[in-house]
Protein backbone atom coordinates (compact mmCIF):
# COMPACT_ATOMS: atom_id res chain seq x y z
CA UNK A 1 0.00 0.00 0.00
CA UNK A 2 1.21 3.49 -0.84
CA UNK A 3 2.40 5.10 2.41
CA UNK A 4 0.88 8.58 2.31
CA UNK A 5 -0.29 8.80 5.93
CA UNK A 6 1.37 8.14 9.28
CA UNK A 7 0.64 8.83 12.95
CA UNK A 8 3.70 9.32 15.14
CA UNK A 9 4.72 10.70 18.54
CA UNK A 10 7.49 13.28 18.62
CA UNK A 11 9.39 14.43 21.71
CA UNK A 12 11.80 17.32 22.06
CA UNK A 13 14.78 17.12 24.40
CA UNK A 14 14.62 18.01 28.08
CA UNK A 15 16.78 20.89 29.23
CA UNK A 16 19.70 19.94 31.44
CA UNK A 17 19.53 20.85 35.13
CA UNK A 18 21.64 23.63 36.53
CA UNK A 19 24.40 22.52 38.91
CA UNK A 20 25.04 23.37 42.56
CA UNK A 21 28.72 23.50 43.48
CA UNK A 22 31.25 25.80 45.16
CA UNK A 23 34.79 26.69 44.29
CA UNK A 24 37.19 24.67 46.40
CA UNK A 25 40.88 25.24 45.76
CA UNK A 26 44.02 25.33 47.84
CA UNK A 27 44.29 28.60 49.73
CA UNK A 28 40.66 29.38 48.75
CA UNK A 29 38.66 27.34 51.27
CA UNK A 30 35.47 29.38 50.98
CA UNK A 31 35.14 30.08 47.27
CA UNK A 32 31.87 31.24 45.83
CA UNK A 33 29.32 29.28 43.79
CA UNK A 34 30.55 27.89 40.47
CA UNK A 35 27.71 25.64 39.32
CA UNK A 36 27.27 25.70 35.53
CA UNK A 37 24.10 25.89 33.44
CA UNK A 38 22.38 22.91 31.90
CA UNK A 39 22.38 22.42 28.14
CA UNK A 40 19.36 23.09 25.92
CA UNK A 41 17.28 20.13 24.80
CA UNK A 42 17.22 19.23 21.12
CA UNK A 43 14.50 20.52 18.76
CA UNK A 44 12.27 18.35 16.58
CA UNK A 45 12.59 19.57 12.98
CA UNK A 46 10.80 18.42 9.84
CA UNK A 47 12.65 18.91 6.55
CA UNK A 48 11.85 18.18 2.91
CA UNK A 49 13.96 15.51 1.23
CA UNK A 50 13.52 15.63 -2.54
CA UNK A 51 14.56 11.97 -2.73
CA UNK A 52 11.56 10.86 -0.68
CA UNK A 53 8.19 10.16 -2.28
CA UNK A 54 6.30 8.35 0.52
CA UNK A 55 6.03 8.27 4.31
CA UNK A 56 7.06 4.63 4.51
CA UNK A 57 9.79 5.36 7.11
CA UNK A 58 7.11 6.35 9.61
CA UNK A 59 4.91 3.29 9.19
CA UNK A 60 6.91 0.89 11.38
CA UNK A 61 8.29 3.25 14.03
CA UNK A 62 6.00 5.45 16.10
CA UNK A 63 8.16 7.34 18.59
CA UNK A 64 10.91 9.82 17.72
CA UNK A 65 12.91 11.76 20.32
CA UNK A 66 15.49 14.54 20.22
CA UNK A 67 18.46 14.49 22.59
CA UNK A 68 18.27 15.77 26.16
CA UNK A 69 20.52 18.57 27.34
CA UNK A 70 23.30 17.56 29.71
CA UNK A 71 23.34 18.95 33.28
CA UNK A 72 25.75 21.71 34.18
CA UNK A 73 28.95 20.91 36.02
CA UNK A 74 31.26 22.36 38.59
CA UNK A 75 33.72 25.11 37.70
CA UNK A 76 31.05 26.86 35.65
CA UNK A 77 30.97 24.07 33.08
CA UNK A 78 27.98 24.42 30.75
CA UNK A 79 26.18 21.18 29.92
CA UNK A 80 26.22 20.16 26.28
CA UNK A 81 23.10 20.81 24.20
CA UNK A 82 20.97 17.88 23.13
CA UNK A 83 21.07 16.79 19.50
CA UNK A 84 18.29 18.07 17.27
CA UNK A 85 16.07 15.47 15.63
CA UNK A 86 15.63 16.11 11.89
CA UNK A 87 12.82 14.09 10.29
CA UNK A 88 12.93 13.89 6.48
CA UNK A 89 9.63 13.95 4.59
CA UNK A 90 8.54 14.32 0.94
CA UNK A 91 7.51 17.71 -0.41
CA UNK A 92 3.79 18.21 0.13
CA UNK A 93 3.69 16.69 3.62
CA UNK A 94 1.18 18.32 5.94
CA UNK A 95 1.80 17.96 9.68
CA UNK A 96 -1.35 18.00 11.85
CA UNK A 97 -2.05 17.76 15.56
CA UNK A 98 -3.43 14.24 15.78
CA UNK A 99 -6.37 14.78 18.13
CA UNK A 100 -7.85 17.93 16.57
CA UNK A 101 -6.66 17.40 12.99
CA UNK A 102 -5.53 21.04 12.85
CA UNK A 103 -2.61 21.96 10.58
CA UNK A 104 0.70 22.70 12.32
CA UNK A 105 2.81 23.09 9.18
CA UNK A 106 2.68 22.44 5.44
CA UNK A 107 6.07 21.53 4.01
CA UNK A 108 5.63 22.66 0.44
CA UNK A 109 6.52 25.63 -1.72
CA UNK A 110 9.24 27.69 -0.04
CA UNK A 111 8.64 26.15 3.38
CA UNK A 112 11.23 23.37 3.30
CA UNK A 113 12.27 23.17 6.95
CA UNK A 114 10.39 23.95 10.17
CA UNK A 115 10.91 23.46 13.89
CA UNK A 116 7.78 21.79 15.26
CA UNK A 117 8.80 21.27 18.90
CA UNK A 118 11.44 23.32 20.69
CA UNK A 119 13.74 21.67 23.19
CA UNK A 120 13.57 22.64 26.85
CA UNK A 121 15.77 25.46 28.13
CA UNK A 122 18.70 24.50 30.31
CA UNK A 123 18.45 25.45 33.97
CA UNK A 124 20.70 28.08 35.55
CA UNK A 125 23.46 26.91 37.86
CA UNK A 126 23.75 28.34 41.36
CA UNK A 127 26.34 30.89 40.18
CA UNK A 128 23.41 32.98 38.87
CA UNK A 129 21.76 33.31 42.27
CA UNK A 130 24.62 34.73 44.31
CA UNK A 131 24.16 38.22 45.76
CA UNK A 132 26.00 40.27 48.39
CA UNK A 133 23.35 39.11 50.86
CA UNK A 134 23.33 35.44 49.84
CA UNK A 135 26.83 34.51 48.76
CA UNK A 136 26.38 30.74 48.86
CA UNK A 137 23.05 29.77 47.23
CA UNK A 138 22.41 26.07 47.58
CA UNK A 139 19.89 25.72 44.82
CA UNK A 140 19.91 25.75 41.03
CA UNK A 141 17.21 25.81 38.38
CA UNK A 142 16.05 22.54 36.80
CA UNK A 143 15.95 22.24 33.05
CA UNK A 144 12.68 22.81 31.25
CA UNK A 145 10.70 19.65 30.59
CA UNK A 146 10.64 17.88 27.25
CA UNK A 147 7.58 18.40 25.06
CA UNK A 148 5.72 15.49 23.54
CA UNK A 149 3.10 15.64 20.83
CA UNK A 150 1.25 13.13 18.68
CA UNK A 151 1.10 14.30 15.08
CA UNK A 152 -0.52 13.08 11.90
CA UNK A 153 1.54 13.21 8.71
CA UNK A 154 -0.39 13.44 5.44
CA UNK A 155 1.21 13.53 2.02
CA UNK A 156 -0.81 15.69 -0.35
CA UNK A 157 0.83 15.50 -3.76
CA UNK A 158 1.95 18.69 -5.41
CA UNK A 159 0.50 18.43 -8.90
CA UNK A 160 -0.93 21.08 -11.22
CA UNK A 161 -3.49 18.73 -12.71
CA UNK A 162 -5.49 15.90 -11.17
CA UNK A 163 -6.75 13.05 -13.32
CA UNK A 164 -10.07 11.87 -11.86
CA UNK A 165 -12.84 9.47 -12.81
CA UNK A 166 -14.37 6.11 -12.01
CA UNK A 167 -12.18 2.99 -12.06
CA UNK A 168 -11.22 1.53 -15.40
CA UNK A 169 -11.94 4.60 -17.53
CA UNK A 170 -8.35 4.82 -18.82
CA UNK A 171 -6.56 7.21 -16.46
CA UNK A 172 -3.40 5.12 -16.19
CA UNK A 173 -3.32 4.61 -19.95
CA UNK A 174 -3.58 8.36 -20.56
CA UNK A 175 -0.90 9.14 -17.97
CA UNK A 176 1.51 6.65 -19.52
CA UNK A 177 0.93 8.19 -22.98
CA UNK A 178 1.47 11.85 -22.04
CA UNK A 179 4.23 11.50 -19.39
CA UNK A 180 7.20 9.35 -18.50
CA UNK A 181 5.27 7.62 -15.70
CA UNK A 182 4.86 3.85 -15.83
CA UNK A 183 1.67 2.98 -13.96
CA UNK A 184 0.27 -0.54 -13.93
CA UNK A 185 -2.40 -0.93 -16.58
CA UNK A 186 -4.95 -3.73 -16.72
CA UNK A 187 -8.63 -4.18 -17.48
CA UNK A 188 -9.97 -4.59 -13.97
CA UNK A 189 -11.05 -2.26 -11.19
CA UNK A 190 -8.62 -0.73 -8.73
CA UNK A 191 -5.50 -1.68 -10.67
CA UNK A 192 -4.07 1.61 -9.43
CA UNK A 193 -3.68 1.43 -5.66
CA UNK A 194 -1.45 4.47 -5.35
CA UNK A 195 -1.38 7.90 -7.00
CA UNK A 196 1.11 8.30 -9.82
CA UNK A 197 2.87 11.53 -10.77
CA UNK A 198 4.10 12.39 -14.24
CA UNK A 199 5.49 15.46 -16.00
CA UNK A 200 3.94 16.58 -19.28
CA UNK A 201 6.63 18.26 -21.41
CA UNK A 202 5.23 20.79 -23.89
CA UNK A 203 6.46 23.79 -25.79
CA UNK A 204 5.53 26.90 -23.88
CA UNK A 205 5.61 25.18 -20.49
CA UNK A 206 4.89 21.75 -19.08
CA UNK A 207 2.96 20.72 -15.98
CA UNK A 208 2.74 17.96 -13.39
CA UNK A 209 -0.21 15.61 -13.58
CA UNK A 210 -1.37 13.13 -10.91
CA UNK A 211 -3.34 10.00 -11.71
CA UNK A 212 -5.74 9.69 -8.78
CA UNK A 213 -6.97 6.10 -8.29
CA UNK A 214 -10.55 5.44 -9.35
CA UNK A 215 -13.20 6.92 -7.10
CA UNK A 216 -16.47 5.24 -6.22
CA UNK A 217 -19.75 6.41 -4.77
CA UNK A 218 -19.34 7.04 -1.05
CA UNK A 219 -15.64 7.89 -1.41
CA UNK A 220 -16.14 11.13 0.53
CA UNK A 221 -17.43 9.04 3.44
CA UNK A 222 -14.36 6.82 3.29
CA UNK A 223 -15.86 4.05 1.16
CA UNK A 224 -13.29 2.05 -0.73
CA UNK A 225 -10.08 4.04 -0.58
CA UNK A 226 -11.82 7.41 -0.91
CA UNK A 227 -10.21 9.40 1.90
CA UNK A 228 -6.84 7.84 1.18
CA UNK A 229 -6.80 9.35 -2.31
CA UNK A 230 -9.03 12.42 -2.29
CA UNK A 231 -6.42 14.35 -0.30
CA UNK A 232 -4.05 14.17 -3.26
CA UNK A 233 -6.18 16.47 -5.40
CA UNK A 234 -6.48 19.17 -2.72
CA UNK A 235 -3.57 21.10 -4.25
CA UNK A 236 -4.45 20.68 -7.92
CA UNK A 237 -5.42 23.75 -9.94
CA UNK A 238 -7.22 21.93 -12.77
CA UNK A 239 -8.88 18.52 -13.00
CA UNK A 240 -9.19 16.38 -16.09
CA UNK A 241 -12.38 14.42 -15.60
CA UNK A 242 -12.01 11.23 -17.61
CA UNK A 243 -15.09 9.25 -18.62
CA UNK A 244 -15.72 6.15 -20.71
CA UNK A 245 -17.54 7.69 -23.65
CA UNK A 246 -18.03 4.29 -25.29
CA UNK A 247 -19.77 2.88 -22.17
CA UNK A 248 -17.68 -0.29 -22.52
CA UNK A 249 -18.89 -1.48 -19.10
CA UNK A 250 -22.40 -0.16 -19.52
CA UNK A 251 -21.82 3.02 -17.48
CA UNK A 252 -23.50 6.32 -18.37
CA UNK A 253 -20.72 8.96 -18.75
CA UNK A 254 -23.02 11.88 -17.90
CA UNK A 255 -24.22 10.17 -14.74
CA UNK A 256 -20.62 9.30 -13.82
CA UNK A 257 -19.53 12.94 -13.98
CA UNK A 258 -22.34 14.07 -11.67
CA UNK A 259 -21.58 11.29 -9.20
CA UNK A 260 -17.85 12.06 -9.03
CA UNK A 261 -18.49 15.79 -8.64
CA UNK A 262 -20.90 15.02 -5.82
CA UNK A 263 -18.16 13.07 -4.05
CA UNK A 264 -15.72 15.97 -4.50
CA UNK A 265 -18.24 18.44 -3.09
CA UNK A 266 -19.00 16.18 -0.12
CA UNK A 267 -15.29 15.92 0.70
CA UNK A 268 -14.49 19.61 0.13
CA UNK A 269 -16.89 21.97 -1.61
CA UNK A 270 -14.13 24.00 -3.26
CA UNK A 271 -12.81 20.89 -5.04
CA UNK A 272 -16.00 20.55 -7.06
CA UNK A 273 -15.76 24.25 -7.94
CA UNK A 274 -12.24 24.09 -9.39
CA UNK A 275 -11.79 24.25 -13.17
CA UNK A 276 -12.48 20.97 -14.95
CA UNK A 277 -12.00 19.70 -18.46
CA UNK A 278 -13.91 16.60 -19.48
CA UNK A 279 -11.97 14.04 -21.50
CA UNK A 280 -14.36 11.63 -23.20
CA UNK A 281 -12.14 8.58 -23.63
CA UNK A 282 -12.31 5.35 -25.64
CA UNK A 283 -13.52 6.93 -28.88
CA UNK A 284 -11.73 4.06 -30.62
CA UNK A 285 -14.23 1.65 -29.04
CA UNK A 286 -17.42 3.42 -30.17
CA UNK A 287 -19.92 1.05 -31.83
CA UNK A 288 -20.34 1.38 -35.59
CA UNK A 289 -24.03 0.56 -35.34
CA UNK A 290 -26.60 1.37 -32.66
CA UNK A 291 -28.37 4.66 -31.96
CA UNK A 292 -26.97 8.03 -32.97
CA UNK A 293 -26.34 8.86 -29.31
CA UNK A 294 -24.30 5.65 -28.89
CA UNK A 295 -22.28 6.41 -32.05
CA UNK A 296 -21.64 10.03 -31.02
CA UNK A 297 -21.74 10.47 -27.21
CA UNK A 298 -19.68 13.68 -27.45
CA UNK A 299 -22.67 15.71 -28.56
CA UNK A 300 -24.66 14.66 -25.51
CA UNK A 301 -21.77 15.45 -23.16
CA UNK A 302 -21.22 18.87 -24.74
CA UNK A 303 -24.88 19.81 -24.54
CA UNK A 304 -24.93 18.83 -20.86
CA UNK A 305 -21.69 20.41 -19.59
CA UNK A 306 -20.39 23.11 -21.92
CA UNK A 307 -23.24 25.48 -20.96
CA UNK A 308 -21.92 25.05 -17.39
CA UNK A 309 -18.48 26.25 -18.54
CA UNK A 310 -16.87 22.78 -18.65
CA UNK A 311 -15.28 22.06 -22.06
CA UNK A 312 -15.44 18.53 -23.48
CA UNK A 313 -12.70 16.89 -25.58
CA UNK A 314 -12.99 13.53 -27.25
CA UNK A 315 -9.87 11.37 -27.01
CA UNK A 316 -8.52 7.87 -27.29
CA UNK A 317 -5.78 7.23 -24.73
CA UNK A 318 -4.85 4.06 -26.62
CA UNK A 319 -4.40 5.56 -30.10
CA UNK A 320 -3.58 9.13 -29.07
CA UNK A 321 -6.54 10.63 -30.95
CA UNK A 322 -7.38 14.11 -29.59
CA UNK A 323 -4.80 13.92 -26.77
CA UNK A 324 -2.68 16.85 -27.97
CA UNK A 325 -5.73 19.11 -28.23
CA UNK A 326 -6.67 18.15 -24.67
CA UNK A 327 -3.19 18.96 -23.32
CA UNK A 328 -3.09 22.31 -25.11
CA UNK A 329 -6.42 23.23 -23.51
CA UNK A 330 -5.08 22.26 -20.08
CA UNK A 331 -1.88 24.26 -20.66
CA UNK A 332 -3.87 27.34 -21.69
CA UNK A 333 -6.15 27.09 -18.65
CA UNK A 334 -3.20 26.70 -16.25
CA UNK A 335 -1.57 29.87 -17.60
CA UNK A 336 -4.75 31.80 -16.79
CA UNK A 337 -4.75 30.66 -13.16
CA UNK A 338 -2.56 31.82 -10.23
CA UNK A 339 0.82 30.13 -10.32
CA UNK A 340 1.43 29.74 -6.58
CA UNK A 341 1.39 26.30 -5.01
CA UNK A 342 -1.59 25.76 -2.73
CA UNK A 343 -0.24 25.86 0.84
CA UNK A 344 -2.40 25.05 3.85
CA UNK A 345 -2.34 27.71 6.55
CA UNK A 346 -1.28 26.78 10.10
CA UNK A 347 -4.17 26.30 12.52
CA UNK A 348 -2.34 24.96 15.60
CA UNK A 349 0.74 26.35 17.36
CA UNK A 350 2.48 23.87 19.69
CA UNK A 351 4.16 26.79 21.47
CA UNK A 352 0.76 28.09 22.57
CA UNK A 353 -0.35 24.60 23.55
CA UNK A 354 2.66 24.12 25.80
CA UNK A 355 2.53 27.68 27.05
CA UNK A 356 5.55 28.98 25.15
CA UNK A 357 7.77 30.71 27.70
CA UNK A 358 4.93 30.78 30.19
CA UNK A 359 4.05 27.84 32.37
CA UNK A 360 0.49 26.52 32.58
CA UNK A 361 -1.38 27.51 35.73
CA UNK A 362 -4.83 28.29 37.09
CA UNK A 363 -5.71 31.22 39.34
CA UNK A 364 -9.07 31.49 41.07
CA UNK A 365 -10.76 32.97 44.12
CA UNK A 366 -11.49 30.50 46.89
CA UNK A 367 -15.17 29.70 47.14
CA UNK A 368 -14.89 28.85 50.84
CA UNK A 369 -12.44 31.42 52.22
CA UNK A 370 -12.81 35.16 51.90
CA UNK A 371 -9.87 37.13 50.43
CA UNK A 372 -8.03 33.94 49.51
CA UNK A 373 -6.70 33.14 46.03
CA UNK A 374 -5.62 29.67 44.92
CA UNK A 375 -2.86 29.14 42.35
CA UNK A 376 -2.23 25.66 40.97
CA UNK A 377 -0.40 23.95 38.14
CA UNK A 378 1.83 20.88 37.87
CA UNK A 379 4.99 22.84 37.08
CA UNK A 380 4.28 25.37 39.83
CA UNK A 381 4.17 22.43 42.22
CA UNK A 382 7.50 21.28 40.91
CA UNK A 383 8.99 24.75 41.33
CA UNK A 384 7.96 24.68 44.98
CA UNK A 385 9.82 21.41 45.37
CA UNK A 386 13.21 22.76 44.42
CA UNK A 387 13.07 26.36 45.68
CA UNK A 388 14.37 27.16 49.16
CA UNK A 389 11.60 29.48 50.32
CA UNK A 390 13.04 29.84 53.83
CA UNK A 391 15.78 32.08 52.51
CA UNK A 392 15.24 35.64 51.40
CA UNK A 393 16.92 34.95 48.08
CA UNK A 394 14.88 31.82 47.49
CA UNK A 395 11.59 33.61 48.13
CA UNK A 396 12.68 36.47 45.87
CA UNK A 397 13.51 33.93 43.17
CA UNK A 398 10.03 32.44 43.49
CA UNK A 399 8.39 35.87 43.31
CA UNK A 400 10.29 36.60 40.09
CA UNK A 401 9.09 33.28 38.74
CA UNK A 402 5.47 34.28 39.46
CA UNK A 403 5.92 37.71 37.91
CA UNK A 404 7.71 36.51 34.75
CA UNK A 405 5.08 33.86 34.08
CA UNK A 406 2.09 36.16 34.44
CA UNK A 407 0.73 34.76 37.70
CA UNK A 408 0.83 38.11 39.48
CA UNK A 409 -0.96 39.72 36.54
CA UNK A 410 -3.73 37.13 36.83
CA UNK A 411 -4.07 37.75 40.57
CA UNK A 412 -4.36 41.49 40.02
CA UNK A 413 -6.92 40.95 37.27
CA UNK A 414 -9.04 39.02 39.81
CA UNK A 415 -8.88 41.99 42.19
CA UNK A 416 -6.34 40.86 44.78
CA UNK A 417 -5.53 43.47 47.44
CA UNK A 418 -2.64 43.96 49.85
CA UNK A 419 -2.98 41.56 52.76
CA UNK A 420 -5.01 38.97 50.85
CA UNK A 421 -3.89 35.35 51.09
CA UNK A 422 -2.30 33.43 48.20
CA UNK A 423 -2.23 29.65 48.50
CA UNK A 424 -0.07 27.43 46.29
CA UNK A 425 -0.58 23.85 47.45
CA UNK A 426 1.08 23.69 50.92
CA UNK A 427 2.54 27.19 50.64
CA UNK A 428 0.55 30.16 51.90
CA UNK A 429 1.61 33.81 52.09
CA UNK A 430 0.12 37.30 52.29
CA UNK A 431 0.15 39.37 49.12
CA UNK A 432 1.77 42.82 49.11
CA UNK A 433 2.42 44.65 45.87
N, C-alpha and C positions, 0 to 999 in steps of 0.2 A: 504494500500500500504506500502511496506517495505520502511522505511525512511533511505535512504542511501545517501541523498543529502540535503543540506540546505544552504541558503544564509542569512547571518546575518551581522549586523553592530556592530563593537566593538569600545569601546572608553576607552582610559586610563584616569587616573585621572589628573586634573590640579594641578600644583604646587601651594602651598599657597603663598600669597604675603608677602614680608618682611614688617616689622612694623616700623613706625616712632614714636619715643617717646623719652623723656628725663628724666633723673633721677631727681625726685623732692622729697626730704626728709627734715625733720626739720634740720635746721642748714646747709643744703646743697642746697641753693636756685638755684644755677646754675650748677647742675650736668650735666655730659656729656650724650651723646646718649646711650640709652639702648634698642633700638628696636630689637626684636628677629627675627630669620629667619622663613620663611614659611616652612611647611612640604612638603615632596615629595608626588606627586600624585601616586595612586596605579597602578601597572602593570596589563596587561591582559595576563594571562597564560593559555595555553592549557595543559591538563594532561590526560594520559590514565587511564581509569577506567576499570578494567578487568570484572566488572559486567555489563558493557554496551555492547550491540550488535547492536544498531541502533542509528540514530541521531534524534530520535523522539522528544527529548526535545527542539530541535531548529526549529521545524516545526511551532509552534504556538506563538513563541516570537522572534522578529527580532532584538531588540536592547539590548545590554549588556554593562554596564558601571562599571568601577572601581571607587573607592572612591577618591574624591578630597582631596588634602592636606589642612590642616587648616592654616590660616594666623598666622604669628608670633605675639607675644604680648609684652607688656611692661615688663620691668625688665628682659630683655634678654630671655624671654620665647620662646622656639622653638615650632612652630605649630606642631600638631600631623600629622603623615604621613597618607595618604589615604589608605584604605583597598585594597589589591590586589583582582582582580577578577580571580578566578580559574574555568575554564570551562572544565568539564569532557567529554571525548569522547572515543569511542571504539578504540582499537588497530587497526591500518591500516587506520586511518583518515588522509587525505591529506588536508592541508589548503592552499588555493589559493587566490591570489588577484583577486577580482571578475571581474574587468573590463578587465584585460589582460589575466586572466587564468593562470598566472605564479605561480609556486609552492613557497610558503613561508616556509612551514615545512611539513615533513612527520613523523607523530607520529607512528612509528613502529620500530621493532628491539630494539636497546638499547635506542633510543630516546623516552623517556616516558614523558618528561615534557619540555616545551619550552616557554619562554617569547616571545610573538608576538609583543606587544606594550608596550613600557616603559612609565611610568608615568612622568609627567613634574617635573623638578627640582623646589624646593622651592626657593623663592627669598631671597636675603640677606636683613637683617634689616639695619637700618641706623647706627648701631654700627660699621659696617664694613667700613664705608666711612669717619670716623673721622681721621683727620691728625692734626699736630701741626698748620697748616695754617688754616684749616677749622675744628673747634672743635665742631660745631653744625650743621651737615648736615641735611637738612630737606627733604631728599628724601630717598627712599628705592627701592629695586629691586622687580618688580612684579614676580610672579611665572610663570614658563614656561607653555604654553598652553597645554591643553589636545590634544591627537592625536586620530583621528577617521578614521576608515578604514572599508570598506565593504569587507567581505571575503566569499569565497565559500568553504564549507566543503563537501568533498567527501569521502565516506567510500569505500575503495578498500580492499576486504577481503584478509586476509593472509592465503593462502592455498597452499600446495605443488602441488596439482593436481586439474585441472579444468575438469569438466565433461561437454562436449559440444555436440551439435547435434540439429537437428530439433525438434519441439514439438512432443510429443507422441512417442518417440522412446524408452522410458524405463529408462530415467536417474534417476527419482525419485525411481523407483523400485530397480534399482541397488544400489543406495545410501542406501536405507533402508535395503538391504540385507548385505552390507559389513560394515556398521557403525551402531552407535546407534541413528542416526538421524531418525526422524519420519515425513518425508514430506508427504503432501497430494498426493494421488495417485488415478487417475481416467482416464478413456479412452476418454478424450477430450482435445482439444488444450488449452495451456496456463493454465493448472491446477496450475502449479508452477508460482506464481507471485512474489516470492522473492527467492534469493539465499539461499541454505541450506548448512551448514557446518557439516561434520561428521569426526570422527577419525577412521581410519582403524588400528586396533591392529594386529600386526603380529610379529612372532618371528624374531629377527634380526633387528627390528625397524619398527615402524608404520609411518603413514603420515596422513596429513589433506587433505580431498578432499571436493571440493565445487561443488554442483549441480547448474550449471548456467541455468536459465530458457531458454526454447527453443528459438533459433534464427530463424529469417526468412530472406528472401532476402530483401535487403535494410536496414538491421539492422544498418550497419555502417553509414547510412545517417539519423538514428534516427527513421526509420520505426518501427512500433510496439513499443516494449520497448527496442530496440537495445542499445542505448547509456546508458540506465539505468542499463543494466546488463553487457555489454562488459567490463566496467571498473573493474569488479570483477575478471577477469582473467589476469589482467595486471601483477600481482605478481606471478602467477603460473609458476612452472618450467617445468611441463609436462602436456599435455592435453590428456585425454581419449576421443576419438572421437567416439561417439556411433551412430550406424546406425541401421535401421530396415532391417536386412538381408532378412527377409521373405516377405518384401514389402506388409505388411498387408493392408496398405492404398494406395497401388499402386505406391509408390515412388521408384525411382531408387537409391539404396544406393551409387553407384559410383558417380552419378550426385550430390547427396546430399553433399558428402564430398567436392567436388570441389566448390560447392556454399558456404558452410560454410567457407572454407578456403579463398575464395575470400572476404567474409565479414570481416574476421579477418585482412587480408592484407589491406583492405580499411580503417579500423579503425586505425590499427598500424601495419606496415609491419613486425616488429619483432615478433608479435604474431603468424603470420602464419609460421614463421621460427623456432618456438620453437618445441622441441621434441613432437611427437604425437604417440599414440598407438591407432589403430583402434579396436574397440570392435563391432563385428558383432552380434547384439542381435536378440533375438526371434527365435533361432534355433529350439525351441520346436514347433514353428508354421509353419515350412517349409512344403510345400505340399508334399504328398506322390506320387502324379502323376505329370504330366506336363513335361516340358523340363528338360534336365540335368542341365542347368544353374539355373533354378528355384529350383531344388532339392538340388543343391550344389552351392550357391552363393559365398561361401568362396573362391573357386578357382579363380573366376573372380576378386574378391577384391584383392587377393594376387598377381595375375599377374599384376594388375594395380598399386598397391602402394608399394609392398615390394621392387621392383627395385629402388624406390625413397627413400628407407631407412625407410619406415613406416611399422612396423610389424602389422599383422592382427591376431586377436584372435576371435574365435567363442565362443559365450556364450549364456546362457539363464538366464536372471536376475530373472525370475520366479522360475525356477527349481534349479538354482545354477550351471548348467553345464558350465564348463570352467572358472568359475569366479576366482577360486584360481590361476590358471595358469596366468590369466590376472594380478592379484594383485602382483604375484611374479615378473612378467616382469616389472611392474611399480616400485616396490621396488628396483629392480636391476638397473633400469635406473636412479632413483633418487640418488642412492649412487655414481653414476659416475659423477653427476653434482655438481657444487659448492653448498655449504650448506647455504650460507648467504641468508637472506631474502632480496628480492628486495626492495630497498629504493630509492625513487625519490629525486634527488638532488634539493636543493633550487635554485630558479631562480629569486627571488624577495626579496629584503631586505627593510623592512619598515623604518629602520633607515636611509638608503640612500634617500628614498622617502621623508622623513620628514626633511632631512638635518642633522640627527644625532645631534652632538653638535653645528654644524653650522646652521645659520639661512638663509633661502632662500633670495636671493637678485639678482638684475641685475645691472651691471656696464657697461656704454657705453659712448663713446664720443658724445658730442652734435653735431648734424648735422648743427645747425644754428649758434652756437657761437664757436668761435675759443678758444682753450685752456680751454674748459669747459667740465667737466665730470659729468654725471648724475648717481646717485645711488638711486635705488628704491627697495621697498619690503614691504609687509604689516606689518611685524614685526619690520622693521626699523622705519616705520612711528609711530608705537606704542611706540618704544623706545624714539623717539623724544618727545612724549607726556608726558612722566613722568620724563625726565631728565632736570634738571635745568642747562641750557647751559650758563646762565649769570654768573655763578660762575666758578672760576678756577677749583675747584674740580669736578664740574659737567661736564665741557668740557673735563677734563682729563678722567673722567669715560667713556664718550662717545667715546673718541679716543681709549681707551683700548677695548671697545666693538667692534669697527671697526677692530682693529688689530687682536683680538682673533678670530673673525669670518671670517677672510680672505679677508675683503673688501679692505684693504690697499694693499694686495698682488695683487688683481685684478687690482687696479688702476695703480700700478707700471708695471704690465704686459702690460697694454695699453699705457705705455709710459708717464705717468704723470710726470711733472717737477715742481720744486719749483716755487711757485707763480701762478700756474694754479688754476682754480676755481673748487671747488667740490660743487655740488648742491644736496641736499637731501630734496625734497619737498620744504617747505618754508625756509629751512635753507641753507645758502650759506657761504662758508669760503674759504680762500686761503690755498693751500696745501704747507706745508714745512716739509721735512723729518726730 
